[in-house]
Amino acid sequence: MLVDTTVWAWIGALAMGAGTVPPLWAWLSGSSATDESHGVYYGTLAGVTGVAALAYLAMALGVGTLSTAAGELEVVRYVDWLVTTPLILLYLGLLARPSRRVLTGLIGVDVVVIAGGVTAAATGGAVSWAAFAVGGAAYLALVYGLLVALPRSASAEGDRVRAVFGTLRNITVVLWTLYPVVWLLAPTGFGLLTSATEMLVFVYLDIVSKVGFVVIAVAGADALDRLGADEFAAADSAAEERTTALGDD
């Protein structure tokens, strides 16, 4: 028999807390080949697992649950996703360096996905399925942005940066696609999973998609040094072109 949902919530809180250590350690230790702290990058990563740890702690303590016509709604879970998924997109954007319009658009679509999920879980009948359909359509747009628009607008030219970005992006797309499947199988959808099983699967997905994301990002932190080098090289190249142009005049 599966353990109680509270136990899974505690497991999630401990795993997310442990996942917050690597980026904080890398940030505070200043472990960079160029002696740069990369605080924005590490702070973003720490925010992903840090916020998730607090959310799971709240669920373990029985905080953040709202009674609706469709049943008990774990509001704190959706608040977690509303904060952490944009942070993941932000980190991918920090690596890819798209235009602000592209990154803002991706985060905006992500918010629509989460809002659709909340509405679908809090309501019932046709309204619930309509909200799920809206969230699903928004998710397809988000996947398109991650697979096509974001790489297309990427300005980073280093192979190492592209490799780390590609790995993190692919993990995100594959694992995020499993969440609506679980939603459909859970009591919120067709009811083929119990609440305990639903919590187990969500904890597992969250650990892999968040802690796994953070650990891989920290392990590939040398790409951040390369990213900085690429920026300086581009600036130097532009300066040289302006100098050459002036000389020709």
C-alpha positions as CSV (number, residue, x, y, z in Angstrom):
1,M,0.0,0.0,0.0
2,L,1.3,3.4,-0.9
3,V,2.3,5.7,1.9
4,D,0.3,8.7,2.9
5,T,0.4,11.8,0.7
6,T,2.0,13.7,3.6
7,V,5.0,11.4,3.6
8,W,5.5,12.1,-0.1
9,A,5.2,15.8,0.6
10,W,8.0,15.6,3.2
11,I,10.1,13.6,0.7
12,G,9.6,16.4,-1.9
13,A,10.5,19.1,0.7
14,L,13.7,17.3,1.6
15,A,14.7,16.6,-2.0
16,M,14.0,20.2,-3.1
17,G,16.0,21.5,-0.1
18,A,18.9,19.3,-1.0
19,G,18.6,20.5,-4.6
20,T,19.0,24.1,-3.5
21,V,22.5,23.4,-2.0
22,P,24.5,23.0,-5.2
23,P,23.7,26.4,-6.8
24,L,24.1,28.2,-3.5
25,W,27.4,26.5,-2.9
26,A,28.6,27.3,-6.4
27,W,27.5,30.9,-6.0
28,L,29.0,31.5,-2.6
29,S,32.3,29.6,-3.4
30,G,32.7,31.6,-6.5
31,S,33.8,28.5,-8.4
32,S,34.3,30.0,-11.8
33,A,37.2,29.9,-14.2
34,T,36.9,33.6,-14.8
35,D,36.4,34.5,-11.0
36,E,32.8,35.6,-11.8
37,S,30.1,34.8,-9.3
38,H,27.3,34.4,-11.9
39,G,24.9,35.3,-9.2
40,V,21.9,35.8,-11.4
41,Y,22.3,32.3,-12.9
42,Y,22.8,30.6,-9.6
43,G,20.2,32.7,-7.8
44,T,17.7,31.6,-10.5
45,L,18.5,28.0,-10.1
46,A,18.3,28.2,-6.3
47,G,14.9,29.9,-6.6
48,V,13.6,26.9,-8.6
49,T,14.2,24.3,-5.9
50,G,14.0,26.7,-3.0
51,V,10.4,27.8,-3.8
52,A,9.5,24.2,-4.5
53,A,10.9,23.1,-1.1
54,L,8.7,25.7,0.7
55,A,5.7,24.6,-1.3
56,Y,6.2,20.9,-0.3
57,L,6.8,22.0,3.2
58,A,3.5,23.7,3.2
59,M,1.8,20.7,1.7
60,A,3.4,18.4,4.3
61,L,2.1,20.7,7.1
62,G,-1.4,20.7,5.6
63,V,-1.2,24.4,4.6
64,G,-2.5,25.8,1.3
65,T,-5.4,23.5,0.6
66,L,-8.7,24.9,-0.6
67,S,-12.0,23.2,-0.6
68,T,-13.8,23.6,-4.0
69,A,-16.9,22.1,-5.6
70,A,-14.6,19.7,-7.4
71,G,-12.8,18.6,-4.2
72,E,-9.7,19.6,-2.3
73,L,-7.4,21.8,-4.4
74,E,-3.7,22.0,-3.5
75,V,-3.4,25.7,-4.2
76,V,0.2,25.8,-3.0
77,R,1.2,23.3,-5.7
78,Y,0.0,25.6,-8.4
79,V,1.6,28.6,-6.8
80,D,4.8,26.6,-6.8
81,W,4.5,25.9,-10.6
82,L,3.5,29.5,-11.2
83,V,6.8,30.7,-9.8
84,T,9.2,27.9,-10.6
85,T,8.3,27.2,-14.2
86,P,8.9,30.9,-15.2
87,L,12.3,30.6,-13.4
88,I,13.2,27.6,-15.4
89,L,12.3,29.5,-18.6
90,L,14.2,32.4,-17.4
91,Y,17.4,30.3,-16.9
92,L,17.0,28.9,-20.4
93,G,16.6,32.4,-21.6
94,L,19.8,33.5,-19.8
95,L,21.6,30.8,-21.7
96,A,20.0,31.3,-25.1
97,R,19.8,35.2,-24.9
98,P,16.6,35.6,-27.0
99,S,14.9,38.9,-27.4
100,R,13.0,40.2,-24.5
101,R,9.8,39.8,-26.5
102,V,10.4,36.1,-27.1
103,L,11.2,35.4,-23.5
104,T,8.3,37.5,-22.1
105,G,6.0,35.7,-24.6
106,L,7.1,32.3,-23.4
107,I,6.6,33.2,-19.7
108,G,3.2,34.7,-20.6
109,V,2.1,31.5,-22.3
110,D,3.4,29.4,-19.4
111,V,1.2,31.5,-17.0
112,V,-1.8,30.7,-19.2
113,V,-0.9,26.9,-19.0
114,I,-0.8,27.1,-15.2
115,A,-4.0,29.2,-15.0
116,G,-5.8,26.6,-17.2
117,G,-4.7,23.9,-14.9
118,V,-5.9,25.7,-11.8
119,T,-9.3,26.4,-13.3
120,A,-9.6,22.9,-14.5
121,A,-8.8,21.4,-11.1
122,A,-11.1,23.8,-9.2
123,T,-14.1,23.3,-11.4
124,G,-16.0,20.4,-12.9
125,G,-17.9,19.2,-15.9
126,A,-17.6,21.0,-19.2
127,V,-15.9,24.1,-17.6
128,S,-13.1,21.9,-16.3
129,W,-12.5,20.2,-19.6
130,A,-12.7,23.5,-21.5
131,A,-10.1,25.0,-19.1
132,F,-7.9,21.9,-19.6
133,A,-8.2,22.3,-23.4
134,V,-7.1,26.0,-23.2
135,G,-4.2,25.0,-21.0
136,G,-3.3,22.2,-23.4
137,A,-3.4,24.5,-26.4
138,A,-1.2,27.0,-24.6
139,Y,1.2,24.3,-23.7
140,L,1.6,23.3,-27.4
141,A,2.5,26.9,-28.1
142,L,5.0,26.8,-25.2
143,V,6.6,23.7,-26.6
144,Y,6.9,25.3,-30.0
145,G,8.6,28.3,-28.4
146,L,11.1,26.0,-26.6
147,L,11.9,23.9,-29.6
148,V,11.8,26.5,-32.3
149,A,11.5,30.1,-31.3
150,L,14.0,30.1,-28.4
151,P,16.8,28.3,-30.2
152,R,16.2,30.4,-33.3
153,S,16.7,33.7,-31.4
154,A,19.6,32.4,-29.4
155,S,22.7,34.6,-29.6
156,A,25.1,32.3,-27.8
157,E,27.6,30.8,-30.4
158,G,29.7,28.6,-28.1
159,D,29.2,24.8,-28.6
160,R,29.4,24.2,-24.8
161,V,26.6,26.8,-24.2
162,R,24.4,25.2,-26.9
163,A,25.0,21.7,-25.5
164,V,24.0,22.7,-22.0
165,F,21.0,24.7,-23.2
166,G,19.9,21.8,-25.4
167,T,20.1,19.2,-22.6
168,L,18.2,21.4,-20.2
169,R,15.6,22.4,-22.8
170,N,15.0,18.7,-23.8
171,I,14.6,17.6,-20.2
172,T,12.1,20.4,-19.6
173,V,10.0,19.6,-22.7
174,V,9.9,15.8,-22.1
175,L,9.1,16.0,-18.4
176,W,6.7,18.9,-18.6
177,T,4.7,16.9,-21.2
178,L,4.1,14.2,-18.6
179,Y,2.3,16.6,-16.1
180,P,-1.0,16.9,-18.1
181,V,-1.0,13.1,-18.6
182,V,-0.8,12.6,-14.8
183,W,-3.6,15.3,-14.4
184,L,-5.8,13.3,-16.7
185,L,-5.2,10.0,-14.9
186,A,-5.5,11.6,-11.4
187,P,-8.8,12.3,-9.5
188,T,-8.8,15.7,-11.3
189,G,-9.4,13.8,-14.6
190,F,-10.5,10.3,-15.1
191,G,-9.8,9.2,-11.6
192,L,-7.6,6.2,-12.5
193,L,-5.0,7.2,-9.9
194,T,-5.5,7.5,-6.2
195,S,-4.5,10.8,-4.4
196,A,-1.5,9.0,-2.9
197,T,-0.3,7.8,-6.3
198,E,-0.9,11.2,-7.8
199,M,1.3,12.8,-5.2
200,L,4.0,10.1,-5.7
201,V,4.2,10.7,-9.4
202,F,4.1,14.5,-9.0
203,V,6.9,14.4,-6.4
204,Y,9.0,12.2,-8.8
205,L,8.4,14.5,-11.7
206,D,9.2,17.5,-9.7
207,I,12.4,16.1,-8.4
208,V,13.6,15.1,-11.8
209,S,12.4,18.2,-13.6
210,K,13.6,20.7,-10.9
211,V,16.4,19.1,-8.9
212,G,17.7,17.3,-12.0
213,F,17.5,20.5,-14.0
214,V,19.5,22.4,-11.3
215,V,22.1,19.7,-10.8
216,I,22.7,19.5,-14.6
217,A,22.9,23.3,-14.9
218,V,25.4,23.5,-12.0
219,A,27.5,20.7,-13.5
220,G,27.5,22.6,-16.8
221,A,28.4,25.9,-15.2
222,D,31.6,26.1,-17.2
223,A,29.2,27.1,-20.1
224,L,28.6,30.4,-18.2
225,D,32.2,31.3,-18.4
226,R,32.1,30.5,-22.1
227,L,29.0,32.6,-22.5
228,G,30.8,35.5,-21.0
229,A,33.7,35.0,-23.3
230,D,31.4,34.9,-26.3
231,E,29.9,38.2,-25.3
232,F,33.3,39.8,-24.9
233,A,34.5,38.4,-28.2
234,A,31.4,39.7,-29.9
235,A,32.0,43.2,-28.4
236,D,35.6,43.1,-29.4
237,S,34.7,42.0,-32.9
238,A,32.2,44.9,-33.2
239,A,34.8,47.3,-31.9
240,E,37.4,46.1,-34.4
241,E,34.8,46.4,-37.3
242,R,34.1,50.0,-36.3
243,T,37.9,50.8,-36.1
244,T,38.4,49.2,-39.5
245,A,35.6,51.2,-41.0
246,L,37.0,54.5,-39.6
247,G,40.4,53.6,-40.9
248,D,39.1,52.9,-44.4
249,D,37.3,56.3,-44.3
